[in-house]
């Protein structure tokens, strides 16, 4: 029997893109799903398609930048399933722009979704996860480990998620809760972004590419989702793809000037 059989998994941003692939992968492994996303029609359509494929799915429309929405969503999940075994904090967005030309309001907006949205959902799920000794999966990026040019407030927000994930590991491990921080490179896309990138004016054309032009191959979302499931089963603390990026991160810690040179060379 699959490790995930009948386990309840909550995925934010689960109606499209990578979030949907992650949801489908958990569902195909036997999980029961709660998918949380902003666009009502997308959430409902995705849930109907998954249900038709034999995956029990609860669709929930919510704005995770609003505390009342988060409280409501987790109350509905508890009423439907009674428990939660995993939370995947996938909802978030990227941006482009020169850092000094990125307005404080843009930093605040991105931070509210990428960081505070993750914190709100994690705090709401924590009491359930203590009971099941479950999993928290926080989606980061290579930009959570090494900042690059032309991506505005994005690295700042993902560095914050990295710190939050480490704090969770240190504080929640005694309760039996596993925390996984996922740092992938650019993801292959079969469709357009649900929300278009902001801050694309007056930056190099290459920076508009996935990953802001980082010189690594695009990652299959199905491959990444399968890796996330396995990393949870093994209760790993981090998942970095491609794994060789860890060498750059280590060099940057030991010698920042060399790290900066490598970032410039590879982006």
Secondary structure, 3 states (H helix, E strand, C coil): CCCCCCCEEEEECCCCHHHHHHHHHHHHCCCEEEEEECCHHHHHHHHHHHHHCCCCEEEEECCCCCHHHHHHHHHHHHHHHCCCCEEEECCCCCCCECHHHCCHHHHHHHHHHHHHHHHHHHHHHHHHHHHHCCEEEEECCHHHCCCCCCECCHHHHHHHHHHHHHHHHHHHHHHCCEEEEEEECCECCCCCCCCCCCCCCCCCHHHHCHHHHCCCCCECHHHHHHHHHHHHHCCCCEEEECCCHHHHHHHHHHCHHHHHHHHHHHC
